[in-house]
Structure formats: C-alpha cells, structure tokens
Amino acid sequence: MIFFLLANVFAFALCGCIWALFWYGDFFTPAARAIWGFLAAHSGWTVGAALSPLFAALVLGYGYMRRAMARRAREKAESIALAAHRAGTQLPK
C-alpha cells in the first residue's frame, strides 16, 4: 500500500511539473507555433499523428492475436498426437 501511494505521489508530482513547464514556459512558444503551422498546413500529418496510437494498438493486438492462435493450434496438434500415441496409432504426416 505504501508503494502504491508513493508511486501515485511521484506520478502526480511529475504531471504537475510537466504542466507547469508548459504553462509557464514561454520558451516553448516559437517551437509550438512552428509545429502548429506545419500541422495546419499538412492535414495528412495531423491525422496521422492523431491516429498513430490507435494504429499502434491495433498492430500490437494483431501480433498478440496471431501468437495466441499459433499457440492454440500447436497445443491442439500436440494433444491430438498424444491421444493418437496413447491409442497406439500414428497420425499421417
């Protein structure tokens, strides 16, 4: 419980520092203005930046799904081979 509370205090402090850095950090204004100008002029990059977390999550989920499907198929083949071995038969190759 203590670790959980300390982790939350650290997370809130880090978020507060980042917020203060952007709220009071006037030195970010030229860079932010340049980035906003680029994204406003190139809507394709804006849409890509907005959708990139979604696409990353979909690709990651697809990879985990394929891995799970391969594991299930391998486990099924192993159980069928074991059942055939116990029955004294061989599976065709």
PyMOL CGO cylinders between C-alpha atoms (Angstrom):
from pymol import cmd
from pymol.cgo import CYLINDER

trace = [
    CYLINDER, 0.00, 0.00, 0.00, 2.86, 2.37, 0.81, 0.3, 1, 1, 1, 1, 1, 1,
    CYLINDER, 2.86, 2.37, 0.81, 4.49, 1.69, -2.57, 0.3, 1, 1, 1, 1, 1, 1,
    CYLINDER, 4.49, 1.69, -2.57, 1.18, 2.43, -4.33, 0.3, 1, 1, 1, 1, 1, 1,
    CYLINDER, 1.18, 2.43, -4.33, 0.81, 5.73, -2.51, 0.3, 1, 1, 1, 1, 1, 1,
    CYLINDER, 0.81, 5.73, -2.51, 4.40, 6.73, -3.20, 0.3, 1, 1, 1, 1, 1, 1,
    CYLINDER, 4.40, 6.73, -3.20, 4.02, 5.85, -6.88, 0.3, 1, 1, 1, 1, 1, 1,
    CYLINDER, 4.02, 5.85, -6.88, 0.89, 8.00, -7.09, 0.3, 1, 1, 1, 1, 1, 1,
    CYLINDER, 0.89, 8.00, -7.09, 2.59, 10.92, -5.36, 0.3, 1, 1, 1, 1, 1, 1,
    CYLINDER, 2.59, 10.92, -5.36, 5.51, 10.64, -7.78, 0.3, 1, 1, 1, 1, 1, 1,
    CYLINDER, 5.51, 10.64, -7.78, 3.17, 10.44, -10.78, 0.3, 1, 1, 1, 1, 1, 1,
    CYLINDER, 3.17, 10.44, -10.78, 1.17, 13.48, -9.69, 0.3, 1, 1, 1, 1, 1, 1,
    CYLINDER, 1.17, 13.48, -9.69, 4.34, 15.44, -8.99, 0.3, 1, 1, 1, 1, 1, 1,
    CYLINDER, 4.34, 15.44, -8.99, 5.72, 14.57, -12.43, 0.3, 1, 1, 1, 1, 1, 1,
    CYLINDER, 5.72, 14.57, -12.43, 2.46, 15.57, -14.12, 0.3, 1, 1, 1, 1, 1, 1,
    CYLINDER, 2.46, 15.57, -14.12, 2.42, 18.83, -12.15, 0.3, 1, 1, 1, 1, 1, 1,
    CYLINDER, 2.42, 18.83, -12.15, 5.99, 19.61, -13.21, 0.3, 1, 1, 1, 1, 1, 1,
    CYLINDER, 5.99, 19.61, -13.21, 5.21, 18.94, -16.86, 0.3, 1, 1, 1, 1, 1, 1,
    CYLINDER, 5.21, 18.94, -16.86, 2.07, 21.07, -16.64, 0.3, 1, 1, 1, 1, 1, 1,
    CYLINDER, 2.07, 21.07, -16.64, 3.99, 23.94, -15.02, 0.3, 1, 1, 1, 1, 1, 1,
    CYLINDER, 3.99, 23.94, -15.02, 6.74, 23.65, -17.60, 0.3, 1, 1, 1, 1, 1, 1,
    CYLINDER, 6.74, 23.65, -17.60, 4.29, 24.12, -20.45, 0.3, 1, 1, 1, 1, 1, 1,
    CYLINDER, 4.29, 24.12, -20.45, 2.08, 26.66, -18.66, 0.3, 1, 1, 1, 1, 1, 1,
    CYLINDER, 2.08, 26.66, -18.66, 4.89, 28.96, -17.59, 0.3, 1, 1, 1, 1, 1, 1,
    CYLINDER, 4.89, 28.96, -17.59, 7.48, 28.04, -20.20, 0.3, 1, 1, 1, 1, 1, 1,
    CYLINDER, 7.48, 28.04, -20.20, 7.34, 30.88, -22.72, 0.3, 1, 1, 1, 1, 1, 1,
    CYLINDER, 7.34, 30.88, -22.72, 10.42, 29.47, -24.44, 0.3, 1, 1, 1, 1, 1, 1,
    CYLINDER, 10.42, 29.47, -24.44, 8.18, 26.75, -25.95, 0.3, 1, 1, 1, 1, 1, 1,
    CYLINDER, 8.18, 26.75, -25.95, 6.07, 29.30, -27.84, 0.3, 1, 1, 1, 1, 1, 1,
    CYLINDER, 6.07, 29.30, -27.84, 8.20, 29.56, -31.03, 0.3, 1, 1, 1, 1, 1, 1,
    CYLINDER, 8.20, 29.56, -31.03, 8.56, 25.79, -31.32, 0.3, 1, 1, 1, 1, 1, 1,
    CYLINDER, 8.56, 25.79, -31.32, 4.86, 25.24, -30.63, 0.3, 1, 1, 1, 1, 1, 1,
    CYLINDER, 4.86, 25.24, -30.63, 3.95, 27.88, -33.20, 0.3, 1, 1, 1, 1, 1, 1,
    CYLINDER, 3.95, 27.88, -33.20, 6.20, 26.21, -35.81, 0.3, 1, 1, 1, 1, 1, 1,
    CYLINDER, 6.20, 26.21, -35.81, 4.73, 22.77, -35.12, 0.3, 1, 1, 1, 1, 1, 1,
    CYLINDER, 4.73, 22.77, -35.12, 1.17, 24.12, -35.23, 0.3, 1, 1, 1, 1, 1, 1,
    CYLINDER, 1.17, 24.12, -35.23, 1.91, 25.90, -38.53, 0.3, 1, 1, 1, 1, 1, 1,
    CYLINDER, 1.91, 25.90, -38.53, 3.24, 22.69, -40.05, 0.3, 1, 1, 1, 1, 1, 1,
    CYLINDER, 3.24, 22.69, -40.05, 0.31, 20.57, -38.85, 0.3, 1, 1, 1, 1, 1, 1,
    CYLINDER, 0.31, 20.57, -38.85, -2.21, 23.19, -40.00, 0.3, 1, 1, 1, 1, 1, 1,
    CYLINDER, -2.21, 23.19, -40.00, -0.64, 23.23, -43.47, 0.3, 1, 1, 1, 1, 1, 1,
    CYLINDER, -0.64, 23.23, -43.47, -0.33, 19.44, -43.77, 0.3, 1, 1, 1, 1, 1, 1,
    CYLINDER, -0.33, 19.44, -43.77, -3.57, 17.85, -42.62, 0.3, 1, 1, 1, 1, 1, 1,
    CYLINDER, -3.57, 17.85, -42.62, -2.37, 14.36, -43.55, 0.3, 1, 1, 1, 1, 1, 1,
    CYLINDER, -2.37, 14.36, -43.55, 0.37, 14.55, -40.91, 0.3, 1, 1, 1, 1, 1, 1,
    CYLINDER, 0.37, 14.55, -40.91, -2.18, 15.87, -38.41, 0.3, 1, 1, 1, 1, 1, 1,
    CYLINDER, -2.18, 15.87, -38.41, -4.50, 12.93, -38.97, 0.3, 1, 1, 1, 1, 1, 1,
    CYLINDER, -4.50, 12.93, -38.97, -1.56, 10.51, -38.86, 0.3, 1, 1, 1, 1, 1, 1,
    CYLINDER, -1.56, 10.51, -38.86, -0.34, 11.95, -35.57, 0.3, 1, 1, 1, 1, 1, 1,
    CYLINDER, -0.34, 11.95, -35.57, -3.84, 11.70, -34.10, 0.3, 1, 1, 1, 1, 1, 1,
    CYLINDER, -3.84, 11.70, -34.10, -4.38, 8.12, -35.26, 0.3, 1, 1, 1, 1, 1, 1,
    CYLINDER, -4.38, 8.12, -35.26, -0.92, 6.72, -34.60, 0.3, 1, 1, 1, 1, 1, 1,
    CYLINDER, -0.92, 6.72, -34.60, -1.73, 5.49, -31.05, 0.3, 1, 1, 1, 1, 1, 1,
    CYLINDER, -1.73, 5.49, -31.05, -4.80, 3.73, -32.42, 0.3, 1, 1, 1, 1, 1, 1,
    CYLINDER, -4.80, 3.73, -32.42, -2.83, 2.08, -35.22, 0.3, 1, 1, 1, 1, 1, 1,
    CYLINDER, -2.83, 2.08, -35.22, -0.05, 1.10, -32.82, 0.3, 1, 1, 1, 1, 1, 1,
    CYLINDER, -0.05, 1.10, -32.82, -2.59, -0.54, -30.50, 0.3, 1, 1, 1, 1, 1, 1,
    CYLINDER, -2.59, -0.54, -30.50, -4.20, -2.39, -33.42, 0.3, 1, 1, 1, 1, 1, 1,
    CYLINDER, -4.20, -2.39, -33.42, -0.87, -3.69, -34.70, 0.3, 1, 1, 1, 1, 1, 1,
    CYLINDER, -0.87, -3.69, -34.70, 0.16, -4.79, -31.21, 0.3, 1, 1, 1, 1, 1, 1,
    CYLINDER, 0.16, -4.79, -31.21, -3.19, -6.53, -30.68, 0.3, 1, 1, 1, 1, 1, 1,
    CYLINDER, -3.19, -6.53, -30.68, -2.91, -8.24, -34.07, 0.3, 1, 1, 1, 1, 1, 1,
    CYLINDER, -2.91, -8.24, -34.07, 0.53, -9.58, -33.14, 0.3, 1, 1, 1, 1, 1, 1,
    CYLINDER, 0.53, -9.58, -33.14, -0.71, -10.94, -29.82, 0.3, 1, 1, 1, 1, 1, 1,
    CYLINDER, -0.71, -10.94, -29.82, -3.75, -12.48, -31.56, 0.3, 1, 1, 1, 1, 1, 1,
    CYLINDER, -3.75, -12.48, -31.56, -1.56, -14.31, -34.11, 0.3, 1, 1, 1, 1, 1, 1,
    CYLINDER, -1.56, -14.31, -34.11, 0.73, -15.56, -31.37, 0.3, 1, 1, 1, 1, 1, 1,
    CYLINDER, 0.73, -15.56, -31.37, -2.22, -16.85, -29.33, 0.3, 1, 1, 1, 1, 1, 1,
    CYLINDER, -2.22, -16.85, -29.33, -3.77, -18.55, -32.38, 0.3, 1, 1, 1, 1, 1, 1,
    CYLINDER, -3.77, -18.55, -32.38, -0.46, -20.26, -33.19, 0.3, 1, 1, 1, 1, 1, 1,
    CYLINDER, -0.46, -20.26, -33.19, -0.11, -21.42, -29.57, 0.3, 1, 1, 1, 1, 1, 1,
    CYLINDER, -0.11, -21.42, -29.57, -3.65, -22.84, -29.55, 0.3, 1, 1, 1, 1, 1, 1,
    CYLINDER, -3.65, -22.84, -29.55, -3.05, -24.65, -32.84, 0.3, 1, 1, 1, 1, 1, 1,
    CYLINDER, -3.05, -24.65, -32.84, 0.23, -26.08, -31.53, 0.3, 1, 1, 1, 1, 1, 1,
    CYLINDER, 0.23, -26.08, -31.53, -1.42, -27.22, -28.29, 0.3, 1, 1, 1, 1, 1, 1,
    CYLINDER, -1.42, -27.22, -28.29, -4.27, -28.83, -30.22, 0.3, 1, 1, 1, 1, 1, 1,
    CYLINDER, -4.27, -28.83, -30.22, -1.86, -30.65, -32.53, 0.3, 1, 1, 1, 1, 1, 1,
    CYLINDER, -1.86, -30.65, -32.53, 0.16, -31.85, -29.54, 0.3, 1, 1, 1, 1, 1, 1,
    CYLINDER, 0.16, -31.85, -29.54, -2.95, -33.14, -27.76, 0.3, 1, 1, 1, 1, 1, 1,
    CYLINDER, -2.95, -33.14, -27.76, -4.13, -34.96, -30.89, 0.3, 1, 1, 1, 1, 1, 1,
    CYLINDER, -4.13, -34.96, -30.89, -0.67, -36.51, -31.36, 0.3, 1, 1, 1, 1, 1, 1,
    CYLINDER, -0.67, -36.51, -31.36, -0.61, -37.56, -27.71, 0.3, 1, 1, 1, 1, 1, 1,
    CYLINDER, -0.61, -37.56, -27.71, -4.09, -39.10, -27.98, 0.3, 1, 1, 1, 1, 1, 1,
    CYLINDER, -4.09, -39.10, -27.98, -3.05, -40.98, -31.13, 0.3, 1, 1, 1, 1, 1, 1,
    CYLINDER, -3.05, -40.98, -31.13, 0.11, -42.20, -29.42, 0.3, 1, 1, 1, 1, 1, 1,
    CYLINDER, 0.11, -42.20, -29.42, -1.88, -43.44, -26.43, 0.3, 1, 1, 1, 1, 1, 1,
    CYLINDER, -1.88, -43.44, -26.43, -4.29, -45.23, -28.79, 0.3, 1, 1, 1, 1, 1, 1,
    CYLINDER, -4.29, -45.23, -28.79, -1.34, -46.90, -30.49, 0.3, 1, 1, 1, 1, 1, 1,
    CYLINDER, -1.34, -46.90, -30.49, -1.84, -45.25, -33.87, 0.3, 1, 1, 1, 1, 1, 1,
    CYLINDER, -1.84, -45.25, -33.87, 0.19, -42.81, -35.87, 0.3, 1, 1, 1, 1, 1, 1,
    CYLINDER, 0.19, -42.81, -35.87, -1.02, -39.64, -37.50, 0.3, 1, 1, 1, 1, 1, 1,
    CYLINDER, -1.02, -39.64, -37.50, -0.34, -39.17, -41.22, 0.3, 1, 1, 1, 1, 1, 1,
    CYLINDER, -0.34, -39.17, -41.22, 2.47, -36.75, -41.90, 0.3, 1, 1, 1, 1, 1, 1,
]
cmd.load_cgo(trace, "trace")
